[in-house]
Amino acid sequence: MNTSMAEQAKWIVTGTVDAPAEQVARVLLDVREGDAGVEGNALVLAGDHAEESGALTLEGGPARFTGRFGASGEDYLEVTVDREAHSVRVQTWYGGTYAVEPAGEGSRLVLRVHNLVPNSSRFGQKVAQIGVEARLERRLQAVLTAIGERLGCATRVGAALK
């Protein structure tokens, strides 16, 4: 996925999966219409995202999906799948790209975050940055856990880089 200069990663979080990159990519890229974060669908939305936001149903495809969530149904997200790059881009309270890379006999999952709360004021964006590294580590851990459970292998999250 190409990103403009304005969308260069401001935060990077990495983790490892004890499975070959092709297997991890197959699980990561499994995004389709329907309930997200369950039964292997859109695992980039698994874990605390579902707990924070409630049920989420994706529409669209095969490369670009949208969904509404939250109590009001007004919260919106986009998911874009780039099968050639082995990556999935998410735009919700953060805009980031999850990408799979080979790492020895296993693989590395990298979350590169380009923006936070993109439609808020500069002040709102500054507030959103408070504790963002820990929140992004939890996001990646939730995705790694879902992938590890799906593949039956161990996963580990590293520290966030700014």
Protein Blocks (a to p, Z undefined) as FASTA:
>chain_A
ZZdfklgcfbdcdddddddfklmmmmmmmccedjehiehiakllgcjlmmmnopaddeed
jkbccddedjkopaccdddddfknopacdddfbccddddddehjbccdddddfbgcklbc
fklmmmmmgoklmmmmmmmmmmmmmmmmmnopacddddddZZ
